[in-house]
Every structure is written in C-alpha cells, then in structure tokens.
C-alpha cells in the first residue's frame, strides 16, 4: 500500500469518527426545545457544509495521480483544519 493510500485511509477513519460526533450533535439539537434550536441548526449547517468540502477534497486526493496528490493534500489539510475548528466550536456550544 502506497503513502497516498495510507493517508486517505487514515483521514477516512477520522472522518467517520467525526461523522458519528456530528450525528450526536444533531440528536442533541433535535432534543432541544424549539426556541433554542435555531442556533444549533445554524452551527450544524456550517458543520455539514465544511464536512462536504472535506469529503470532496479527500476524494480529489484519492483520485489524484501519484504526481498530483501532494498538491491536493495541501488543500485537504486546510479544509481539514477548518472542519476540526468548526466541529470543536460546535461541540463546545452544545455542552
């Protein structure tokens, strides 16, 4: 298995963990009373948008040629840090 494949597998595994965490946040938002739910859903919407961006970046890395994938990796790392920040921020607001 090449370096690119290992990189993609590691990120897919972490993304799966984050997807589970996002589902837990969605469940908390669903259980909240109607009035305070609006901010929760605003945060979740941002989280979903960022998660989609990371999924797309990861697919680009996965589909890139051996010569291209390093440049796609840089973009993914930036998107990755953004998602991590939004997830941490959203988790903190839901506690």
QUIBELLIN-V38346 format. One record per backbone hydrogen bond with DSSP energy under -1.0 kcal/mol. NH is the residue of the N-H (numbers start at 1). CO is the residue of the C=O. Records with the same first field share a line. If there is no record, write none. Layout:
NH=CO + CO
This chain:
6=2
7=3
8=4
9=5
10=6
11=7
12=8
13=9
14=10
15=11
16=12
17=13
18=14
19=15
20=16
21=17
22=18
23=19
24=20
25=21
26=22
27=23
28=24
29=25
30=26
31=27
41=37
42=38
43=39
44=40
45=41
46=42
47=43
48=44
49=45
50=46
51=47
52=48
53=49
54=50
55=51
56=52
57=53
58=54
59=55
60=56
61=57
62=58
63=59
69=65
71=68
72=68
73=69
74=70
75=71
76=72
77=73
78=74
79=75
80=76
81=77
82=78
83=79
84=80
85=81
86=82
87=83
88=84
89=85
90=86
91=87
92=88
93=89
94=90
